Amino acid sequence: MTERDKGSPASRFLVRQGFKGWMVYDRQRRGPAVVGISLAVNLTKEQAERIERTLMDKRERGIIPD
C-alpha cells in the first residue's frame, strides 16, 4: 500500500530532472517552483533538494499557503 492509498496528500513540491539539470516542481502551479522572483530550474541535484526542503519547511510553518 502506498502513501497515496492511505489518503495522505501528495507533497506540493518535488525534485525532478529538467532539460538542463534539476528543478523543483510545484504541483499546485503545475510548473517550476518560484523562489523569490526566480524559477527553481537549471540546478544541481543538491541545490534542488535544499530548495525543496526549504519550501516544505515554509509550507509547514504556514509561510507558504496550501
Backbone as numpy.savetxt, mean C-alpha at the origin, in Angstrom:
# Nx Ny Nz CAx CAy CAz Cx Cy Cz
-8.14 -22.47 4.68 -8.99 -21.30 4.68 -8.10 -20.06 4.68
-8.37 -19.12 3.78 -7.58 -17.89 3.70 -8.19 -16.83 4.58
-7.45 -15.72 4.75 -7.98 -14.60 5.54 -9.25 -14.04 4.92
-9.30 -14.01 3.61 -10.48 -13.49 2.93 -11.70 -14.34 3.26
-11.51 -15.67 3.35 -12.62 -16.57 3.70 -13.10 -16.32 5.13
-12.23 -15.85 6.00 -12.58 -15.60 7.39 -13.35 -14.28 7.57
-13.50 -13.52 6.50 -14.23 -12.26 6.59 -13.34 -11.08 6.94
-12.07 -11.29 7.03 -11.12 -10.24 7.33 -10.92 -9.37 6.10
-11.03 -8.04 6.22 -10.88 -7.18 5.04 -9.44 -7.22 4.50
-9.32 -7.11 3.19 -8.01 -7.08 2.56 -7.31 -5.78 2.91
-6.00 -5.82 2.97 -5.22 -4.63 3.25 -5.42 -3.60 2.13
-5.51 -2.34 2.51 -5.70 -1.29 1.51 -4.45 -1.14 0.64
-3.26 -1.28 1.22 -2.01 -1.07 0.50 -1.28 -2.39 0.32
-0.63 -2.54 -0.84 0.21 -3.71 -1.05 1.38 -3.35 -1.95
2.47 -4.06 -1.75 3.68 -3.86 -2.55 3.61 -4.80 -3.74
3.84 -4.25 -4.91 3.86 -5.10 -6.10 4.87 -4.56 -7.10
5.27 -5.42 -8.01 6.26 -5.01 -9.00 5.57 -4.22 -10.09
6.18 -3.08 -10.45 5.66 -2.23 -11.51 6.46 -2.42 -12.78
6.29 -1.49 -13.73 7.04 -1.55 -14.98 8.53 -1.31 -14.72
8.83 -0.34 -13.87 10.21 -0.02 -13.50 10.29 -0.12 -11.99
10.85 -1.16 -11.49 10.98 -1.30 -10.04 9.69 -1.70 -9.37
9.53 -1.27 -8.12 8.41 -1.66 -7.28 7.51 -0.48 -6.99
6.29 -0.76 -6.56 5.33 0.28 -6.24 4.50 -0.13 -5.04
3.85 0.86 -4.42 2.86 0.59 -3.38 1.52 0.86 -4.03
0.70 -0.18 -4.13 -0.60 -0.08 -4.78 -1.67 0.22 -3.73
-2.55 1.15 -4.02 -3.64 1.53 -3.13 -4.93 0.96 -3.72
-5.49 -0.04 -3.06 -6.70 -0.68 -3.59 -7.89 0.28 -3.62
-7.94 1.23 -2.73 -9.05 2.18 -2.72 -8.97 3.12 -3.92
-7.78 3.61 -4.22 -7.59 4.51 -5.37 -7.56 3.73 -6.69
-7.28 2.43 -6.60 -7.08 1.58 -7.78 -5.92 2.07 -8.62
-4.84 2.39 -7.92 -3.63 2.85 -8.57 -2.54 3.03 -7.54
-1.43 3.64 -7.93 -0.32 3.84 -6.99 -0.73 4.70 -5.79
-0.17 4.38 -4.65 -0.42 5.17 -3.44 0.21 6.55 -3.61
-0.40 7.53 -2.98 0.12 8.90 -3.00 0.81 9.15 -1.67
2.07 9.60 -1.74 2.85 9.95 -0.55 3.21 11.41 -0.69
2.57 12.24 0.11 2.76 13.69 -0.06 2.13 14.12 -1.36
2.95 14.54 -2.32 2.46 14.91 -3.64 3.00 13.98 -4.72
3.66 12.90 -4.30 4.29 11.97 -5.24 3.59 10.61 -5.23
3.67 9.92 -6.36 3.18 8.55 -6.44 4.28 7.60 -5.96
3.88 6.54 -5.28 4.84 5.56 -4.76 5.15 4.53 -5.84
5.93 4.96 -6.83 6.30 4.11 -7.97 7.80 4.20 -8.22
8.32 3.26 -9.01 9.73 3.21 -9.39 10.64 3.17 -8.17
10.32 2.30 -7.22 11.05 2.19 -5.97 11.83 0.88 -5.92
12.77 0.80 -4.99 13.35 -0.50 -4.68 12.32 -1.25 -3.84
12.47 -2.55 -3.75 11.52 -3.33 -2.96 11.56 -2.88 -1.49
12.73 -2.58 -0.99 12.88 -2.14 0.40 12.16 -0.81 0.64
12.31 0.14 -0.30 11.62 1.42 -0.17 10.10 1.23 -0.17
9.62 0.40 -1.08 8.19 0.15 -1.17 7.65 -0.49 0.11
8.38 -1.44 0.65 7.94 -2.10 1.89 7.92 -1.12 3.06
8.90 -0.23 3.12 8.95 0.77 4.19 7.77 1.74 4.07
7.47 2.19 2.85 6.34 3.09 2.63 5.03 2.39 2.98
4.89 1.13 2.58 3.67 0.38 2.91 3.47 0.30 4.42
4.52 0.00 5.16 4.42 -0.07 6.63 4.01 1.28 7.21
4.59 2.35 6.69 4.26 3.70 7.17 2.80 4.03 6.89
2.33 3.74 5.67 0.94 4.02 5.33 -0.03 3.18 6.17
0.30 1.92 6.39 -0.57 1.06 7.21 -0.61 1.56 8.65
0.52 2.01 9.16 0.57 2.55 10.53 -0.30 3.80 10.63
-0.19 4.69 9.64 -1.00 5.91 9.64 -2.48 5.58 9.52
-2.81 4.56 8.76 -4.21 4.16 8.62 -4.75 3.61 9.94
-3.94 2.80 10.62 -4.36 2.24 11.90 -4.55 3.33 12.96
-3.76 4.40 12.89 -3.87 5.50 13.85 -4.95 6.50 13.45
-5.61 6.28 12.31 -6.69 7.15 11.88 -6.25 8.38 11.12
-4.97 8.47 10.77 -4.47 9.63 10.02 -4.93 9.54 8.56
-4.98 8.31 8.04 -5.48 8.06 6.68 -6.84 7.38 6.83
-7.90 7.94 6.24 -9.22 7.32 6.40 -9.31 5.99 5.65
-10.27 5.16 6.07 -10.49 3.87 5.41 -11.05 4.04 4.04
